[in-house]
């Protein structure tokens, strides 16, 4: 029996893959704990999970407000200077304390919970990278080397300040990188090696699944789910309005995940809900319209459901490109897409069976990749 | 700049640099998005055109196809700091191309 400590950032999408993995490790008799934001991560974790609180809710809300509307390189700069590095500095003492108290054999650090890798490195513990999204492995800024240099400079200073004698890149463990995807989706050519494990999505049952009026669903009609994820749900008014217009003449049912108060007047075949049981709805859906967040994309593809992807920023353009290149969906531009183009994209993924065939091909690759069990196998070898 | 010029595809002889850049950018991000926008020297790649970092790869290929070795867009981008990438405008690229063509 071994002890595994997860370090996760205060982002639901980055915490969820560790939940199924943590449950798998616990099933095998290992001790598991998390270091992360109590309010954001705590409710996502299994009942009775041990969490060492790290992070500040007020700071998080303020950062989220300031980041609204940023795109491209401006979003990249903000992500590193205003979110990842300050988050690492804020989490570091708590992660160090968690290591002291829990005495893990292995630390599993999300790529955006840099404090996990830095603290493990500082303590000389083996650590694995939990690569929630595969975009960091793809080097999106290959043509702009000074962006990567700048980010690596921030990472080096972070580690020197923390007392690490030999700075490494805390996004990439030399021991094990768990990537919750497969090459059927990413395509060939990602940074790889024997220490990169493509295990497919780590999906499991969700705690506190949102309530949903399942009786509203008409089994004889196709269902479209429209979701921009947890971060962008409140800033997507223009996009949701275009989606409503696109959906108006289509013979489908649609669920939009956003604040119902913003769209009080919708036709009877559309339901607006602030939260939904996403996995349950995806399992019944014929198409998903998404910002190309890695989890939503993988949840849809794991069910063989094709997508319309409208990437906003960060890793999303890369993931959207993967979906389009795999033939499992249509990519549109989030900032400017109109109802006509969105409708054409929806009609295409609903009507042309090649999209579903491609999505099912990715689903098959996910199933054979092994998911949380395959990740647990690799983690056990580190102890 | 008219939309007729924007819609043109294929090499155009003696086309002003701004028109070439507009045409190539339009090919990458899609005509339906650019029609609503008048691409000028003051158009921002990030804020206005929302060109993704990976789309710069496609722009580099198109510029090389059009101008050959005379314009090295990859070297141009490689020298840019984060704040310069964020603030990059169509005019910056046009100036660089004009300079490169004069020096060639």
Boltz contact constraints between the chains, C-beta under 6 A:
constraints:
  - contact:
      token1: [A, 71]
      token2: [B, 50]
      max_distance: 6.0
  - contact:
      token1: [A, 72]
      token2: [B, 46]
      max_distance: 6.0
  - contact:
      token1: [A, 73]
      token2: [B, 46]
      max_distance: 6.0
  - contact:
      token1: [A, 73]
      token2: [B, 85]
      max_distance: 6.0
  - contact:
      token1: [A, 73]
      token2: [B, 86]
      max_distance: 6.0
  - contact:
      token1: [A, 74]
      token2: [B, 46]
      max_distance: 6.0
  - contact:
      token1: [A, 74]
      token2: [B, 86]
      max_distance: 6.0
  - contact:
      token1: [A, 77]
      token2: [B, 82]
      max_distance: 6.0
  - contact:
      token1: [A, 140]
      token2: [B, 53]
      max_distance: 6.0
  - contact:
      token1: [A, 140]
      token2: [B, 54]
      max_distance: 6.0
  - contact:
      token1: [A, 141]
      token2: [B, 53]
      max_distance: 6.0
  - contact:
      token1: [A, 143]
      token2: [B, 56]
      max_distance: 6.0
  - contact:
      token1: [A, 143]
      token2: [B, 57]
      max_distance: 6.0
  - contact:
      token1: [A, 143]
      token2: [B, 77]
      max_distance: 6.0
  - contact:
      token1: [A, 144]
      token2: [B, 77]
      max_distance: 6.0
  - contact:
      token1: [A, 144]
      token2: [B, 85]
      max_distance: 6.0
  - contact:
      token1: [A, 145]
      token2: [B, 78]
      max_distance: 6.0
  - contact:
      token1: [A, 146]
      token2: [B, 81]
      max_distance: 6.0
  - contact:
      token1: [A, 147]
      token2: [B, 82]
      max_distance: 6.0
  - contact:
      token1: [A, 150]
      token2: [B, 82]
      max_distance: 6.0
  - contact:
      token1: [A, 317]
      token2: [B, 52]
      max_distance: 6.0
  - contact:
      token1: [A, 317]
      token2: [B, 54]
      max_distance: 6.0
  - contact:
      token1: [A, 333]
      token2: [B, 33]
      max_distance: 6.0
  - contact:
      token1: [A, 335]
      token2: [B, 50]
      max_distance: 6.0
  - contact:
      token1: [A, 336]
      token2: [B, 33]
      max_distance: 6.0
